[in-house]
Amino acid sequence: MYRPAVVRARKRIYLEPWVTGLIAFISLIVLAVCIGLIVHYVRYNQRKTYNYYVTLSFTSDKLYDEFGQEASKNFTEMSQKIESMVKNAFHKSPIRGDFVKSHVIKFSQEEHRLLAHMLLIFRFRSTEDLETINKNIQRFLQERLQDAVGPPKVDPESIEIKKINETETDNYLNNCCGTRRNKSTNQSLRIVGGTEVEEGEWPWQASLQWDGIHRCGATLINGTWLVSAAHCFRTYKDPARWTASFGVTIKPPKMKQGLRRIIVHEKYNYPSHDYDISVAELSRPVPYTNTVHRICLPDASHEFHPGDQMFVTGFGALQNDGNSQNHLRQVQVDFIDTKICNEPQAYNDAITPRMLCAGSLKGQKDACQGDSGGPLVSPDARDIWYLAGIVSWGDECGQPNKPGVYTRVTAFRDWITSKTGI
């Protein structure tokens, strides 16, 4: 027997007009209060960045010449010590939650004083009084540095602080080598098929183009000089037909320049891969911006070790013998000891002291055609990036036991100086 659904009539509820009006009025009040609380919370908790240029005097057992050269080992160590002192000073103060970072940009020597020039970055609530903030920063820094343990020994009374705007901060940071502004959390498995990077992640990367066609990568080492591989210019030698573009895309580029001259290492002799390095002078200097500026060059004595974080970037092919790409890609690679790289199953003693290996013995992490001449970079403890290698050669792309082989920059540090003055 079928059971049809039973339909019951609904009883309607009628409200008096004044009750309906009261409910609507109360609802509007509740909504207004909620909006007010949200606006107040956002306004009170919204934080604004405050940047300061700071100089402080210090004494050291080292001579200025030992740490005065940017990107040198002694420069890095001295910067770390002073930045750590400042960081600890604020971490013991009531504004520790507002402190973001300190960054030494240079050292100078004035009469009998050594000066550290640095940037301080804070994020305060936008409701706080600017004059009070400035006074508190100077007061807390002076008070807390009284007890700082050296060397170096800082003079808290010498501290001078000046608030600067975002543009001034960018200019200071962009004139420091090896700084990055955008840092993507995405890491590709390889340049071959890897993810595209964001603008500003690798601001020293350049594309070298012959008659407008991408041929090689290069690295900006100052406003007028690039470093690349010698084999990029083996056939194509006329600087007038070369251009260098900057930015994460070849078309359109962020910036484009011609080449004035190309200098290939005197001992490079094709088909040998040894001494695979060149420098190229731009036709005019490039202005430093957030997305275009220089890498740091390591000291000749600098040593990179297995386990060091390294990245290689380029516009190269997605597979062996493939075409170059319009958008810059990155891959994190492992530094591989030369002894391992010279084993019979790898490169069988083909790796000279002027080369280094990086990638993965399992394959898949590698540069490819079109990446030649581009940078292999590694950061120091301050997150400043150094040029460790130049993409040079390898057996195909991403093959097991055939990691990428790079020109070892430290082996040519003096040669770079002799040609460029850097």
N, C-alpha and C positions, 0 to 999 in steps of 0.2 A: 504494500500500500504506500502510495506517495505521501510525503509529508510536506505540504507547502509551507513556506515561511510565514510566520505569524507577524503581521505588521501592526504595530501599536502606534496610535497617534501620540505625538509629543505635546506635552503641556507647555504652553508658552508663558514666559515670565515677563511681566510688564513692570518697568521701573518708572517712578515718578520723574518728570523732567528735572526737578531740582536735584535729585539723586545723581542722575546722569551728568549734570553740570558739575557737581561736587567731585565726582570721580575724575572727570577730565581735568578739573583745576588742580587736584592733588597730583595727578600724573604729570602735569606740566611742571609743577614745583619740583617733584622728584627728579625729572629729567634735567631741569635747570641746575639743580644742586650737583648732580652727577657730572654734567658738563663742566661746571665751575671747578669741581675737585680735580677732574682730569687736566684741565688747563693749568691749574695751580701746580699740580704734581709735575707736569711736563716742563713748565716754566722754571720751577724751583730746582728740578733735577737735571735740566739740560746743561750740558757742559760745553765750555768754549775753550779752544786751544790758546794758550798764551806762550809766546816765544821770547827768549831773552838772549842777548849777546853779553857774555861775561868774560872779563879778564881777571886773572889772579896771579900774584907773584909767588914764586917758590924757589927753593934752593935744592941742589942735587949734587951728588957725588960724581955725576957724569958731566962732561963738557957739552956745551950746546951743540957742537959739531957732531956729537955722537947720536943725538936724537932729533936734530933740527930738520933732517931730510924726510919729507913726507913719504909714507909707506915703507920706510925702513923698519927693520926689526926693533931697533931701539925707540923709534917713534911710536910704534905700536905698544911696546911695553910701558913707556912713560904715559901714553894716553890712557891705557888701561888703569894704571895706578891712580891717576888724578880723577878719572871718571868714577872709579870705585869709591874714592874718598867722598866725592860730592854725592853720589848715590846713597852712601851710608849716612851722610849728614842729614839728608831729607827723610830717610827711612826711620830716623830717630826723632823726627819732628812731628808736630800736629798736622802738617800738610803732606804726610807721606802718601796718602791715598790720591793726591792730586799730581804727584810727580810722575812724569812719563819717562824721560831719559836725559842724560847729559852726553854731549858729543864734542870732543876736542877737534877743532878744525885746523889749528896750526900752533906752533910755538914761535916765539920771537925773543930776541935779546936786546934790551934797551939799557944802555950804560952798564950798570953792574947788576941789573935785574934780569931774571928769566921770567917770561910771561907765558901763561897758557891762555889761549883764546878758545872759548868754547860756547856751544849753544845749550841752553836749558829749555826744556819743553814741559809744560804743565797743562792740565785740563781742570779748570775750576768751574763751579756753578756760575751761570751767567748773571746771577743776582748779586754776586759778591762785588764789593767795592774795589775798583782797580788800584787806587792809591794804597789802600790797605794791603792788597795782595803784594804789590811791589815792595812795600816796607817789610812785610813778613818774610818774603823770599830772602832779602838781603840780611835781615836779622837772624833768621834761622841758620843760614849758611855760615855767617860769621861765628855764631855761637857754637855750632856743632863742629866746625873745623878747628876750633881751639884745641880739641883733644885728639885730632886725627894723628895717626901714627905713620911716620914716613920711613924711609925716603920715598919720594921727595918730601920736603917739609914746606907746607904752604903757609903763607902769611895771610890770615883771615882779614886783617885790617886793610889789605891792599885791594880787596875785591871791588870791582866796578861792574854795575849791572845796568843794562839799557834794554828797555822793551823794544822789540822789533816786530814788523808785520810779517805776514805769511810770504809775501814776495821776497823780502830781504832774507828770510830763513831759507827759502828755496835757492836763492842765489848763492848763499854760503855753502849749502849742502851740494849743490851741483858743481861747485868749483873744487870740491873734495873728490879725489879719485875713488872709484869702487863702491859708491853708494847706490842703493836701489830704492825706488819709491814705491813701486807696486810689486807685491810678492804673492803670486798665485799659490794656492794650496794644492792645486792639481799637479800631479807629476806624471808625465807620460812614460810609457815603458820604453820608448825609443823615439828618435826623430823620425825614423821610418814608421809612418802611421801614427805618430804621437799627437798629443793635443797642442793646439795653438796657444801661444802665450799672450799676455796682456801688454798693452802699451806701457813702457817704462820699466818692465821687469829686467831687461838686459839692454840698457841704454847705450852701451859701447859697441853693439853689433852693427856691422855695416855689410851691405851687399855691393860687391864689385861687378860692374857690368861693362861688357865689351860691345860697343855699338848698341847700347840699350838692352842687351840680353844678359841676364844673371849668369855669371861664370863661377864666382868664388865668394867666400865670406872674408871678412877682415875685422880687426878690432881697433877702436879708437884709443890711442894712448896719450894724446894731448890734442889741442885744438887744431893742429895742422898735420899730424902724422898718424898713419895706420900701420899696423903690422899684419902680415899675411904670409902665405906659403910661397916659396920660390917657384914651385911648379905651375902656379897660376899664370905666371908671365913667361913660361917657356916658349910658347908660340906667339902669344899676343903681347908685344913689347912697347907699342907706341902709346905713351901716356895720354896723348890727345884724344884717343878713341876710347879711353876708360872713363867711367864715372863711378862715384861712390854714393849710395843712398843710405839713409838712416830711418829708423822706425820699424815697426813690426810688420809692415807690408812693403813690398817692392813697388807696387802700384796701388794706390798713390803712396809716395814716400813722405815722411815727415820733413826731410831735408835732402838736398842733392848737391853734390859738388863734383867738379872735374879733378883730374890728377895733374900735378905739375911735373913730377918725376917719380921714377920707380928705381929702387936700389935692391938688387938681388945679391944674396951672399956670394962672395967670390969663389967659394969652394963648392958651391952647388953644381953638380954635373950629372944631368940626366943620362941614363935611367936610374942612377942611384937615388935613394930617398934621403941620404944624409945631407945635412946643412940646408934643409928645406925651409928657408926663412927669407922674407923680404920685408922692406918697409916702403911705404908710398907716401909722398907729400901731397897734400890737397892744394888745389889752386888758390884757395883762400881759407882762413880759419872758420871753423864752425862755431857758432855761439852755443854755449852750454844751456840746456834746458832740463826740465824734469825727465824728458824722454830721450835726450841725446847728451851724453857726457862720457867721460873717459874711465877706463879700467885702471887699477893700480898695477905697476910692474914690480915683481918681487926682487929682493936682493939676489945677487949671484949666489950667495951662501944659503939662501932659503931652501928648506927641504920639505917636499911633500911626502906624505906617508900613506901606506895602505890604511884604509878606514877614513881618510879625509873625505869630506863631502865635496863632490865635483859635479859640474854640469857642463854639457856641451850644447851649443845652440847653432841653428843654421836654417837656411832656406832649401836644403837639399832634397833629394829624391825620396819617395816613399818606399822604394824597393831598388834593388840593384839594377843599374842601367835605366832607371826611371827618369822622370822629368823633375826639375826643380819646382818648388812651391812658392806661391805668392806670400804666404803668411809664415812668420817665424815660428819655429818649434824648438822644444827643449827636451833633454833627457838627463836624468841623474845617472851617473856612471861611477864605477868603482876604480880607484887607483890600483893598478896591478903591478906587483914587483917585477923588475926587469928580469930576474933569474927565472921566474915562472913564465914570463912572456918569451923567453929565449929557449924554452924547452922544445924538444923535437916535435911534439904534437902541436905546438903553437907556431912560433916564427923561427925556430931552429937557428939561434944565434944571429939573426938579422937585425936585432935591436942594438944600436950603438949607444954610447953614453950621451949622445945628443938627442935621444928619443925617449919617450915614455909611453907606457900602455895604459889605457883606461877603457872600461866597458864592462863586460861580463864574460867569463869563460863558458857560461851556458849559452851565450849568444843573446840576440834580441835587443840588446842595448848598444847602440852604435850610431855613429855618423854615417853619411853616405855621399854619393856623388853630388856635387854642388855645395857641400858643406866645407870643402877644402879651404884652408886659410882662415877659417873661423875660430872662435875662442873656446878653449877648455878652461873653466874658471873654478876657483875654490875660495871660500871665505876664511878670514881669520877669526880670532875670539871676539872681536868687536863687530863682526858681521860686515867687514869691509872685504870686497872681492878683489882677487888677484888673478892675473893671467898666468896659468900654469902651463898651458900647451897650445899649439896651433894644429888644427886638423891637417894631417899629412897624408897617410896612406893606410891600407889594410886590405886583407883578402875578402873581396866582396863586402857585404854589409850585414852585420848582426849574426855571423856564423859562429858556431861553437868553437872554442879554442882559438878564435881569430878576432881578438878585441881590436879596437881602433888604436892606431899608432899616431903619436903627436910629436911635433918638434918641442923639445924641452926648453922652455923660455929662459930658465936660469942659466943654461949653458951658453946663451947668447946675450946675456944681459949687458956685458961690456961692448959687444958688437953693436947692439941697438943704440947705446950711448954714443959710440964713435960716429954713427951715421946721423943721428937725430939730435944729439945733445941732451936727451932725456935720461 
